[in-house]
Amino acid sequence: MKASRLAAAAAVAGSAVLVLCSPAFAHVSVQPEGTAAKGGYAVVNFRVPNERDNASTTQLEVNFPADAPLSSVMPQKVDGWKITVTRSKLAKPLEVHGRQISEAVSKVTWTAEDKGIEPGFIQQFPVSLGALPENTDQMVFKAIQTYSNKEVVRWIEVQKDGAEEPENPAPVLALSAADDHGHGSSAESSGKSGDAEPAATTTEASDSSDGTDTTARVLGVVGIVVGAAGVAYGVLAGRRRATDAS
């Protein structure tokens, strides 16, 4: 009986660890492939998890910062999604490679042509960006996520220094120091082909890189709990056999 109660307690403890170590509240984010250096080019992925159990994500709208216009914004094709690029006139033209640019991309919208991002899945939307600004450490992109049930989630809140993370934070791209050897030539060349094959596919949210470390820690703790329960069970069983023999 004692061994049974101990095993049951270990199972409960393992379940509690799984709950306590569950991933934090997911939201739309942006991450570079490699580094995003100031003044250079980079390929970034806008990552969109589906947070609903009864609806699919059918549209993502990403707004680019007006105070840091980019001369080149080239989204890669993603199977099952229509891409719309919106350009706007610049208040102050940009000078790029000796020529002036009077308009820049202000918004990119992905609209699902099929089921979209279903519950339990996450989607990445790759975009080549450049030249990245040199006078800031980060870029803030305000995103709007639309579900099949017409629900709209606005990821537009800017994180303030020293404050807690807002409920609906805007995606933030951190910029690294300028590359002394060039301006991200590999990312720049990869972004020159607007017809490139899709670099992202829909995958299980549990397979995303954000959950890898958490999963490893959880499995390690659960393994320790289960191992301790097994040792205790063996000790109790040995004592029982010794008592019966006497």
N, C-alpha and C positions, 0 to 999 in steps of 0.2 A: 504493500500500500504506500509506504514511504517513497519507494522508487517511482511509482506511478505519479504521485503528487509532484515529485521533483521534475520528472519529465514534462508534466503539464505546465509547471511554472517556467521551465526553460522555453517551451513553445510560446507562451504568452510574452516572455521577455523578448524573444526574437521578433515577434509581431510588432511589439512596441518600438523596437529599433527601426524596423522598416518604416513605420509611420513617421517617427521623429526625423528620419534621414531622407524623407521624400523630397523630390526636387522643389525648389522655390517657385513661386508664382511666375509662370513663363509669360513672355511678352515679345512683341516684334523687336528685333535687334539687327544690327549691322556689324559684320566682321570681315576683315580683309583676308585675302588669300596671301599669306606671308606678311609683309609689312606695308603700311601706307605712309610713305615718307613725304614730308613737306616739299612742295615744288615738283613732285614726281607724279607718276601714274600708278594706279593700283586697280586690281579686280576685287570687288567687295561682294559679299553675299548678304542680301536682306533675308533674314530667317523668320519665318512665320509659322508658329505653332497653332493648331486648332484647339481652342480652350473650351469648346462646347461639346456636349454629348449628343445633341439632337439636331445639329446643323453643320453644314460645311462652309468653309471660307471660300467665297466666290470672287472676291476682288481685293486687291491691295493697291493703294495709292500712296506713293512716296513723293513728298514735296522737298525740293532742294533749297538750301539756304540762299536767300536773295543777297545777303551781304558777302557771300563768297561764291560768285558764279563760276562755273566750270566751262572751259572751252570745248571739252570732249566728254560726252556721256553716251555710252553705247551699251544698251542691255543685250544680253545673250538670249537666244530663243529658248523657251521652255515648253516642252510638249504639253499640249492641252490648254495653253494660255495665250490670249491675244494681248499684244503689247502696244500701248499708245504713248507716244512721246509728245509732250507739250512744251513748246518754246515760247519765251517771252522777250520783249524788248528790254535792253539794258539801259539803265539811267546813265551809266558811264561805259562806253565801249571798252572791250578788252583788246590788248595788243598781244598777239600770239604769232611768233615766228615772223615778225615784220609786217603782219597784216592785222587790221582791226576787225573785231567781231562785235556786231551790234545786238545780237540776241543769243540767248543761252537756254539750255533745258531747265525748265522750272518744275516739271512734274513728270513722273513716269507711272503709268497705270497698267497693272496686270489684271485681266478679266478672264475668268475660267470659261472655257468652251465646252467643258464636260462636267465632271462631278466636283472639281475643285479640290480643296484640301479637306479630306473627310475626318471625322472625329478620331483621335488617336494618332494622327499623322502630323508631320511637319514638312514644309517646303522651303527650298532656298531659291532666291531669284538673283542671279549674278549680273553685275553691271561693271563695266570698265569706266573708271573716272580719271580725269586729269585736266589740266595740271592742278594738283592739290594746292590749297593756299599755303603760303609760307609764314604768315603772320598770326597763326593761331595753333593751339594744340589739339583742337578737336572740331568736328563738324556735326551739327545737329540736323537730323532729317525728321520731319514730322510725317507720320504715317497714319493712314486710315484703313482699317480692316472691316470688310463687309461680309456678313454671313448670308446663307441661303434663306434664312427666316427674316431677312431685312434688318437684322440688328447691325448697328454700326459702332465700332469701338475706335476711339480717336487716341492714338498714341502720340500726343503732342505736348505733354508736360515736360518742361525743362528742369533738370536736376539743379537745385541750388546748393552752393557750398555749405557744408555743415548740416544740411537738412536731411531728413529721411527720404528714401526713394519715393517719388510720387506714385500714385495708384496706376496711372497710365503714362509711364515715361516714354519720351521720344527716343528713337534709336540714335546713338552717339558713336561716331567713328573717331577713335583716338589716332592722332598723327604723330609719327616718330620723327626724329631729327632728320634733316636733309641727308640724302645719300651722297657721299663724296665721289662715288664712282659713276654717277649718272642719275637719271631721273626715272628709276623703275623701268628700265628698258624692256624687261620680260613681260611685265604687266601691260606696258604700252603696246607692244607688238601683238599680244594676245587679244587686245581690245580693238584692233584695227579691223577685224572681220566681224561685221554685224550679223553675218549668216553662220557664225560658228555653231557647231553642234551643242545642244544643251549640256551645261556642265552640272546641272542639278536634277535629281529625280526625287519624287515623293518617297520618304522612308519613314519607318516607325519612329515615333517620337522617342521611344525608349532606347533607340539605337544612336541617338544624337550624341555628339562629343561632350555636351554639357553634363550628361548623366553618367559618363564613364567612371569618373573619379568617385562619385557618390555611390554608384553600384558596387565598386570595388570595396569601399569602406564598409558598406552594409554587409556584403558577403563575408568580409573578414570578421566583423563583430558577431554575426550570426554563427559563423563557424566556431568561434571561441565559446559562445553560449552552448551550442550543441555539444561541443567536445567536453565541456565541463560537466554537462548533464550525463554524458556517457560514462565519464570517469566515476561520478557519484553513483550511477546505477551499478557499475561493476563492483565498487566497494561494498554497497549494500547487498548485492547478490552473493558476494564472497562471504560476508558475515552470515547470511542466511544458510549457506551450505555448511559452514562450520558449526552452526548451532544444531542443524539437523543431524550432522555426523556424531556430535557428542550425545 
